[in-house]
Structures are given as C-alpha cells and as structure tokens.
C-alpha cells in the first residue's frame, strides 16, 4: 500500500488511508518514523479526509507518534475527522493527546 505524505516547513502531513488497520499500521508507522527523524519534523498532522475505519492498531500508530513527537518537543494534530473517526478519538482518549482541528465544512458554522 502506498501512503501520501507532504513535507512543508517542518510539518509532515500524513494522508491516513481509507482503513487504518493492522494490515497497514506497521508500514505507516515505519515510514512516518523515518520521515520524522530524517527531516526533523516539529509538527505532525494526520489528515483523515478519506478514512472510514480505524482499529486498535491504527490507534496504536497515533499514540506512538504522539509520544515520539512530544518527547522531541513537537506537536501532533488531526484534521478532517468524520463522525465515525471522531467517536473513535473520544472512546480511545486520543482527543486528549492530539489537537483536533475542525473539518473544513464546519469552520463556517462556528
């Protein structure tokens, strides 16, 4: 599986796949860690625009990257969460560890 990453001014944005499960978690974890270390990333953004499902392996990837970024003084954000992913964030406690930015379509409603 191929993942999409964007590097810009010390920020790494990861386009989370449609399903973040145990099948893709290992590769995503390895690639993200390599990019974070290689490019000295200080801000990590997970973009969930196309994500429909995430299991405990996916949650583990997010928690691990969050701990690594905090250890190095960086920050972690999540954006474009649909209702399903938002519920996973709340139930798992991810919303307490990761800054969740509002969806583009919700910004105008504030």
C-alpha positions in Angstrom: 0.0 0.0 0.0 1.3 3.5 -0.9 0.8 6.4 1.5 0.7 10.1 0.8 2.9 12.5 2.8 3.5 16.2 2.5 6.5 17.9 3.9 6.5 21.7 4.3 8.4 23.9 6.7 9.0 21.3 9.4 5.4 20.0 9.2 4.7 16.5 8.0 1.1 15.8 6.9 0.1 12.2 6.5 -3.0 11.3 4.4 -4.4 8.5 6.5 -5.7 5.6 4.3 -9.3 4.6 4.0 -8.8 1.8 6.5 -6.1 2.2 9.2 -5.9 -1.4 10.4 -3.3 -4.0 11.3 -2.6 -4.6 7.6 -1.2 -1.1 7.0 -0.2 0.1 10.5 3.3 -1.4 10.5 4.3 0.2 7.2 2.7 3.6 8.1 4.5 3.6 11.5 7.9 2.8 9.9 7.6 5.3 7.1 6.3 8.1 9.5 9.1 7.5 11.9 11.7 7.5 9.2 10.4 10.8 7.8 10.1 12.4 11.2 13.7 11.6 12.1 15.2 12.3 8.7 13.6 15.7 8.2 13.5 16.8 11.9 9.7 17.3 11.9 8.3 19.5 14.6 4.6 19.3 13.7 2.8 16.2 12.6 -0.7 16.3 11.1 -2.9 13.3 10.4 -5.4 14.0 7.7 -8.4 11.7 8.0 -10.3 13.1 5.0 -10.5 9.7 3.3 -10.6 7.5 6.4 -13.6 5.3 7.1 -12.2 2.8 9.6 -9.5 2.6 12.2 -8.9 -0.3 14.6 -6.7 -0.6 17.7 -3.5 -1.0 15.5 -4.3 2.4 14.0 -4.9 3.9 17.4 -1.5 2.5 18.5 0.2 4.2 15.5 -1.3 7.5 16.5 -0.4 7.1 20.2 3.2 6.1 19.4 3.8 9.0 17.0 2.2 11.4 19.6 4.6 10.1 22.3 7.6 10.4 19.9 6.7 13.9 18.9 6.1 15.1 22.4 9.4 13.6 23.5 11.2 15.7 20.9 9.2 18.9 21.6 6.9 18.6 18.6 3.1 18.7 18.3 0.5 16.4 16.7 -2.8 17.4 15.1 -5.6 15.6 13.4 -7.9 17.1 10.8 -11.0 16.2 8.7 -12.4 13.6 11.1 -15.8 12.2 10.1 -18.3 11.2 12.8 -17.1 7.6 13.0 -13.4 8.6 13.4 -14.4 11.3 15.9 -16.1 8.7 18.0 -13.0 6.5 18.0 -10.9 9.5 19.1 -13.3 10.1 22.1 -13.7 6.5 23.1 -9.9 5.8 22.9 -8.9 9.1 24.6 -7.0 10.3 21.5 -8.8 13.6 21.7 -6.9 14.3 24.9 -3.5 13.6 23.3 -3.9 15.1 19.8 -5.2 18.5 18.9 -8.3 18.0 16.6 -8.9 20.7 14.1 -12.4 21.3 12.8 -13.4 20.0 9.4 -13.3 22.5 6.5 -17.1 22.3 6.2 -17.5 23.0 10.0 -15.3 26.1 10.0 -18.0 28.3 8.6 -20.6 27.1 11.1 -18.6 28.4 14.1 
